[in-house]
Amino acid sequence: MKILIISHMYLSSFDNITFFVHDQIKNFKKMGHEVKVISPVPLVPSFLKYFSKKWKNYSENPKKMTWDNIEVHYPHYVALPKGLFFSFSGRLMYQGVRKTVDKIHKNFKFDIVHSHVALPDGCTGMLIAKKYKKPLIVTIHGQDFQQTIHKNKECKKKIEEVINFSSKTIVVSDKLKRIGNKELNIGPKKLITIPNGINVEDMFKGKSDLIEKYKGKKIILSVSNLIKTKGIDYNLKAITELKKKYPEIIYLIVGDGSEKKNLENLTKELKMQDYVKFLGELSHNKVMEYMSICNIFSLPSWNEGFGIVYLEAMICAKPVIACQREGIDGIIKNKKTGLLVKPKNIDELIMAINFPLSFPKIAKEMGEMGEKMVLNNYAWTKVTKKIAEIYNNFLI
């Protein structure tokens, strides 16, 4: 099978953090499928690259790169600033990529088009699929349903159009499926839940030097973009209370973002400088090393479409804390494969963090059950087989 992927969220010369689409494609190739990727990049007027690192990166990104023997094309398209006229973004993206698609198609007669996110990539994929009379699969990762459909009526209608045209639209969690079926005028069987997966081989192997560094500590870990909805401030307040009972507790925060300064100021206000460490952005390997030594992974985020980071902690057999009715709810089963709390509820969060610290044997069993669930159901090898079955159902 020949697969054409449309995804602006792909690895690039300036961003090699977003791995989930790439990991999916690597497994398609392992299954024997042929894949090419188009990852559109905003077009930058030459003078703007001197004013912003982001625009400089866009302007200097190569037109074509190869990642793990996967051919990726980076055509430029007109992207209006601050999301202006966002409902037209898919058509603008299509105008930017159509010549690249025509060129690819001469020697790569793709069987199916798969777009990641509905707008703009799904709209672009729809126009490509119409031109070449091929099936379109769309994956919704969160933003389309949690933000874009509320932007304006035009954006909502465009997303509905893309989903109704698609042969099937994948959502990465049951939460997103509930939102889509409730908020959108789409066919009753258009959405199917298939979560993102995890590479089992990413687990940290061997003995970490961090064990000695944090010897005698009870480690609470968070890994995320430091934005308001991640709930890092709620962790800080909960751990402030728990340090009275567990003076050896330490809270390690991996990541960066717009809330970092506010979180650092809150740490000072709570007089928690000796108990909290901001580690900044780390490589994926280093993140997995920290996962391997923590006692608890806590990320009480209330705006999660899915959350690969929870699976990464679970595969390390760690008790994981997340919010009810978010993307990971259902994979985390309360007090079985992890702990679920109400969003923005400090009292419940205190109890959730306290539970595995007070009952380490139960916490160990909980972590092991979570690890088993991830290995059996959410390894990329298993997830990509489910997606390939959908492809086969709609091949012309």
C-alpha positions in Angstrom: 0.0 0.0 0.0 1.2 3.5 -0.8 0.3 6.1 1.7 0.5 9.9 1.4 0.6 11.7 4.8 -0.3 15.4 5.2 0.9 16.8 8.5 2.3 20.2 9.5 3.2 18.6 12.9 6.1 16.6 11.6 9.8 16.6 12.4 11.7 19.4 10.8 15.2 20.9 10.8 14.1 23.2 13.7 11.6 21.0 15.6 12.3 17.4 16.4 10.1 17.1 19.4 6.8 16.0 17.8 7.4 12.3 17.3 3.9 10.7 17.3 3.2 11.0 13.6 6.7 10.0 12.7 6.5 6.9 15.1 3.3 5.9 13.5 4.8 6.1 10.0 7.9 4.2 11.0 5.6 1.3 12.0 3.7 1.5 8.7 7.1 1.0 6.9 7.9 -1.9 9.1 4.6 -3.5 8.0 5.8 -3.2 4.4 3.8 -0.1 3.3 5.4 2.7 1.3 4.9 6.2 2.8 5.7 9.7 1.7 5.0 12.8 3.9 4.1 16.4 3.0 4.7 18.7 6.0 3.7 22.2 4.9 5.6 25.2 6.3 4.3 28.8 6.4 5.7 31.1 3.7 7.9 33.8 5.2 8.6 37.2 3.5 12.3 37.5 3.4 12.5 40.6 5.8 10.5 38.8 8.6 13.2 36.3 9.2 15.3 39.0 10.9 12.6 39.7 13.4 11.7 36.3 14.8 13.5 33.0 15.4 10.3 31.1 14.5 10.1 32.9 11.1 13.8 32.4 10.5 13.4 28.7 11.1 10.5 28.5 8.7 12.4 30.4 6.0 15.5 28.2 6.3 13.9 24.8 6.5 15.0 22.6 3.6 12.4 21.7 0.9 13.1 18.0 1.5 14.6 15.9 4.2 14.8 12.2 5.1 14.1 10.8 8.6 14.7 7.1 9.2 14.4 6.5 5.4 11.0 8.4 5.3 10.9 11.0 2.6 9.4 14.3 3.9 8.6 17.3 1.7 8.3 20.8 3.2 6.5 23.1 0.6 5.6 26.6 1.7 2.1 28.0 1.9 0.5 31.3 2.9 -0.5 31.2 6.6 -2.2 34.4 7.8 -1.0 35.7 11.1 -2.9 35.1 14.3 -5.2 32.7 12.6 -7.0 35.3 10.5 -9.6 33.7 8.2 -8.6 30.3 9.5 -11.5 28.6 7.8 -9.7 29.3 4.5 -6.4 27.9 5.8 -6.9 24.5 4.3 -7.4 25.9 0.8 -4.3 28.2 1.2 -2.3 25.2 2.3 -3.5 23.2 -0.7 -2.4 25.9 -3.1 1.0 25.7 -1.5 1.4 21.9 -1.7 -0.5 21.0 -4.9 2.6 21.2 -7.2 4.6 19.0 -4.7 1.7 16.5 -4.7 1.6 16.5 -8.5 5.3 15.8 -8.7 5.2 13.0 -6.1 2.2 11.4 -7.8 4.2 10.9 -11.1 6.3 8.3 -9.5 4.3 7.4 -6.4 0.7 6.5 -7.2 -0.6 6.7 -3.6 -3.6 4.6 -2.7 -4.8 6.7 0.2 -4.4 10.1 1.8 -4.1 10.5 5.6 -4.2 14.0 7.1 -3.4 14.8 10.7 -5.8 17.4 12.1 -8.9 18.5 10.2 -8.0 22.1 9.7 -5.9 23.0 7.8 -4.3 19.6 6.9 -7.6 17.7 6.6 -9.1 20.3 4.2 -5.9 20.1 2.1 -6.1 16.3 2.1 -9.8 16.5 1.1 -8.9 18.6 -2.0 -6.0 16.2 -2.9 -8.3 13.1 -2.4 -11.0 14.7 -4.6 -8.5 15.5 -7.4 -6.9 12.0 -7.4 -10.2 10.2 -6.4 -8.6 8.5 -3.4 -9.9 7.7 0.1 -9.2 10.3 2.9 -8.5 9.3 6.5 -8.3 12.2 9.0 -6.9 12.0 12.6 -8.2 14.5 15.2 -5.6 15.0 18.0 -7.5 17.5 20.1 -7.3 21.1 18.9 -9.9 20.7 16.2 -12.6 19.7 18.7 -11.4 21.5 21.8 -10.6 24.9 20.2 -11.0 25.3 16.5 -14.8 24.4 16.3 -15.4 27.2 18.9 -13.4 29.8 16.9 -16.3 30.7 14.6 -19.1 29.2 12.6 -17.0 29.0 9.4 -14.3 26.9 11.0 -16.9 24.6 12.5 -18.6 24.1 9.1 -15.2 23.5 7.4 -14.3 20.8 10.0 -17.8 19.2 9.5 -17.2 19.2 5.7 -13.9 17.5 6.0 -15.2 14.8 8.4 -18.3 14.1 6.3 -16.1 13.8 3.2 -13.6 11.5 4.9 -13.9 7.8 4.5 -13.2 7.6 8.3 -12.0 10.1 10.9 -9.9 8.8 13.7 -10.1 10.5 17.1 -7.3 9.6 19.6 -9.7 9.4 22.7 -13.3 8.7 23.6 -13.4 12.2 25.0 -12.9 13.6 21.6 -15.5 11.2 20.1 -18.0 12.5 22.7 -17.3 16.1 21.7 -17.5 15.4 18.0 -20.7 13.5 18.1 -22.3 16.1 20.4 -21.1 19.4 18.8 -20.9 18.6 15.1 -23.3 17.8 12.4 -21.6 14.7 11.1 -22.5 11.2 10.1 -23.2 8.9 13.0 -20.5 6.4 12.2 -17.8 8.8 10.9 -15.7 8.8 14.1 -13.6 5.9 15.4 -11.4 5.9 18.5 -7.8 4.8 17.9 -5.4 6.3 20.4 -1.8 7.2 19.7 0.8 4.6 20.6 4.1 4.3 22.3 7.4 2.8 21.3 8.2 0.1 23.8 11.9 0.4 23.0 11.9 3.9 24.4 11.9 2.6 27.9 15.0 3.6 29.8 17.3 0.6 30.2 20.1 0.2 32.7 20.8 2.0 36.0 20.5 5.7 36.1 22.9 8.1 37.8 19.8 10.0 38.9 19.1 7.3 41.5 22.1 8.3 43.5 21.4 12.0 43.0 17.9 11.7 44.4 18.6 9.0 46.9 16.2 9.0 49.8 13.7 11.3 48.0 10.1 10.7 47.2 9.9 12.0 43.6 6.8 13.5 42.0 7.3 14.1 38.3 5.5 16.2 35.7 6.4 16.5 32.0 4.5 19.0 29.9 4.3 22.3 28.2 4.1 24.8 31.0 0.7 26.3 30.3 -2.2 27.0 32.5 -4.4 24.0 31.6 -1.7 21.5 32.6 -2.4 21.9 36.3 1.2 22.3 37.5 0.1 25.0 39.9 -2.3 22.6 41.5 0.5 20.1 41.9 2.6 22.7 43.6 -0.2 23.6 46.1 -0.9 19.9 46.9 2.8 19.1 47.4 3.1 22.1 49.7 0.6 20.4 52.0 2.2 16.9 51.6 5.7 18.0 52.5 4.6 18.3 56.1 4.0 14.6 56.1 6.8 13.7 53.7 9.7 16.1 54.2 11.8 14.0 51.8 9.3 14.8 48.9 10.7 16.6 45.8 8.8 17.8 42.8 10.6 17.7 39.4 9.1 19.7 36.5 10.2 19.0 33.0 9.2 21.4 30.2 9.0 25.0 29.3 6.2 27.5 28.3 4.4 30.7 28.9 3.5 29.9 32.6 7.1 29.1 33.7 7.7 32.5 35.3 4.4 32.4 37.1 5.1 28.9 38.4 8.5 29.9 39.6 7.0 32.9 41.4 4.3 30.6 43.0 7.1 28.3 44.2 8.7 31.2 46.0 5.4 32.4 47.4 4.8 28.9 48.8 8.4 28.8 50.1 8.9 25.6 48.2 12.3 26.3 46.5 13.9 23.4 48.4 11.3 21.0 47.2 10.8 22.0 43.6 13.2 21.8 40.6 12.5 23.2 37.2 14.5 21.1 34.8 13.5 22.8 31.5 13.2 21.0 28.2 15.0 17.7 28.0 15.7 15.2 25.3 13.2 12.3 25.1 15.8 9.9 26.3 16.4 12.0 29.4 12.7 12.3 30.0 12.3 8.5 30.0 15.3 8.3 32.4 13.4 10.6 34.8 10.3 8.5 34.3 12.3 5.5 35.4 13.3 6.9 38.8 10.1 8.8 39.9 7.7 7.5 42.5 4.6 9.2 41.0 3.8 10.9 37.7 1.2 13.6 38.2 -0.3 15.8 35.5 -3.8 17.0 36.5 -4.4 18.6 33.1 -8.0 19.5 32.2 -7.6 20.0 28.5 -6.1 16.8 27.2 -7.2 15.2 23.9 -5.1 12.2 24.8 -1.6 12.6 26.3 1.2 10.3 25.2 3.2 11.3 28.3 0.8 9.3 30.5 1.5 6.1 28.6 5.2 6.8 28.8 4.9 6.9 32.6 2.7 3.9 32.7 5.1 1.8 30.6 7.7 2.6 33.3 5.3 1.0 35.8 4.7 4.2 37.7 1.4 5.2 39.4 0.0 8.0 37.2 -2.4 10.8 38.2 -4.7 12.5 35.7 -8.0 14.2 35.5 -11.4 12.5 35.1 -13.2 12.7 31.6 -10.0 13.7 29.8 -8.4 11.9 27.0 -6.6 9.4 29.1 -9.7 8.5 31.2 -10.6 4.9 30.3 -7.0 3.9 29.8 -6.3 5.0 33.4 -8.9 3.2 35.5 -9.1 4.7 39.0 -7.1 2.8 41.6 -6.4 0.0 39.1 -4.1 1.4 36.4 -3.7 4.8 37.9 -5.5 7.6 39.8 -8.1 10.0 38.5 -9.1 13.3 40.1 -11.6 16.1 39.4 -10.0 19.0 37.5 -8.8 21.9 39.6 -9.5 20.0 42.9 -6.6 20.4 45.3 -8.1 18.2 48.0 -8.6 15.2 45.6 -5.1 15.8 44.3 -3.6 15.8 47.8 -5.3 12.4 48.5 -4.2 11.0 45.1 -0.6 11.9 45.6 -0.7 10.7 49.2 -2.2 7.3 48.3 0.8 5.7 46.5 3.2 7.3 49.1 1.2 5.8 52.0 0.6 2.4 50.3 3.8 1.6 48.3 2.8 -2.1 47.7 -0.5 -1.1 46.2 1.2 1.6 44.2 3.6 -1.0 42.8 0.7 -3.3 41.8 -1.1 -0.3 40.2 2.0 0.6 38.2 2.5 -3.0 37.0 -1.2 -3.2 35.9 -0.8 0.1 34.0 2.4 -1.2 32.3 0.7 -4.4 31.3 -2.3 -2.5 29.8 0.0 -0.3 27.7 2.1 -3.2 26.4 -1.0 -5.2 25.5 -3.0 -2.4 23.8 -1.0 0.8 23.1 2.3 -0.3 21.6 2.7 1.4 18.1 2.9 -2.1 16.5 -0.7 -2.8 17.6 -2.1 0.7 17.0 -0.8 0.9 13.4 -2.3 -2.5 12.6 -5.7 -1.0 13.5 -5.2 2.0 11.3 -4.0 -0.2 8.4 -7.3 -2.2 8.7 -9.2 1.0 8.2 -7.1 1.8 5.1 -7.9 -1.6 3.7 -11.6 -1.1 4.2 -11.7 1.9 1.9 -9.1 1.2 -0.8 -10.5 1.8 -4.3 
